[in-house]
């Protein structure tokens, strides 16, 4: 009787779990496993079955100079976007958390880029960056300076893409910082004011440590976004010129849908997943230990 | 708390339950080793017509008072009376709209909080959750760039003082409410500012712990010779800790007096109703042939004619219950609420209700008639218009003489009288009427 009731509870629990398990299994775990399996094959041509080649795809990847170029681009892209957008987000959050006139308006203005779809934002920035009619070059021209080919010059293009991404992401991260800032009790500031603590000192000794959980969260999100979001490349540069702005995921897309080499795309995907997993684990173990959670 | 015996031990034989006049003469010996006797001049606080307005509403309306060095002053009042705002203006956390605030003869009205030489204990403790107890305590010293060796030495001394030595490495979240409270105290003490402001520091503690912390804070204040301004809405804290109580209402000072004065000579009907538990009975007086009577009960005059139309206030603990054939105000028992040490009896006089506090558990049937008496000093009169105290003496309800044979008739009557006598004694215990 008791065992019967126990089993019923187990079935009940399993049923509650089922919808989430089915969704996750179908759309997350199954594709992951399929990708991993795919990466061990070469595509079969003209209806021939795919050929198992073991780690040959991975060996090819190591030799692939474009891959390393793209990986380096992605590293620069991550280093360029993550710290800048986090610092900017924190600065904006501190600014709009203070008492200032039109605070709601400023907050909304900062958040607007987040609401825009990446494609739309990229289209707007196309008009900023366009060589002849673009806003930036017009402004430079008004100052008597010769314009820059923002997206066409291989030495500038990646930076241009980074600037646009920072503009897009900072507002989003600001919301998290703003929420965290508002959960810090105002008495802490008052208590430190009574001791004559400078604003700078209070920020580094109290505010910043208390924001660490948010920073960690934002850091992980920014990292994932740096690899995951490549929508703007479709509009701005298509990875060019000469792969100067090509990023890992865009390279995966190119391999899968332009070169129709699905198994090679799967191989790159597996590598990306591995790298992301390692970085996330490192972050959570190293930084988490020093983070105070309330 | 284990800190208590040590503190008392150091004060030794100078212990005196009446601390009102002790503040001045003995304070130099109570100075902590770090501060000096001339520092005492820096402790005087003076407020002159200080106001705080938000738009049209005045949270604090032109109040002024002086706090002498070493004094423990309570700002008491219901929520929204402006007591916390007053404290925050003294601290500099809130800017005064008008008026002048002086600390140690220096105008600090527009100085930032850090330059005023004060420390503060917050209701929420305001501990830094990510810092250990030790780092919390020395936070201010680090801001003031006190050298590390001195920091460590002062930390050791203060931690011992508030009995936190075993917890220095913990985070605030790992402490109990009382321990957190003591960290907040330690942070205030270690700064060695002679003035400490406290904003309802005990309201987050449970009743038992509150009693302990009350004694602990008072003992610390006396031992260190600190000047304390303490905000509370709790009359028990006010009566038991304060050398002086400033009672506020609607942004104004109602009465500024010692706890015993506040209890024995309330300056207004509001003060009378605020101090004491249950609150003082307030009944309206009507006119009759031989003087003023309680409205609806014309048989017994309680005051001369000039009191008519005004309020009579009698504390529940000052009322004696006598048999119906004794002299006094005729009344009828409504019900009795037994509280353990005493009972609160509700009585109907005319069409008004009175409450009396009687010792033990008197056997009184609902509806039974009785007579009420109180001593002349126990009758307070307040203006019906503005509630101000009136200088009227009530009638002696025990007169006509010769009727005293009825007195022992009711259990507890004689002890009531003894109590009443004790509470009207000048050096009497302040808190006889404020049991919880």
Interface residues (C-beta under 8 A of the other chain):
Chain A: X185 X187 X188 X190 X191 X192 X193 X194 X195 X196 X197 X198 X201 X205 X206 X209 X210 X212 X292 X294
Chain B: X91 X92 X93 X112 X113 X114 X115 X118 X119 X120 X122 X124 X126 X128 X129 X130 X139 X140 X142 X143 X144 X171 X173 X187 X191
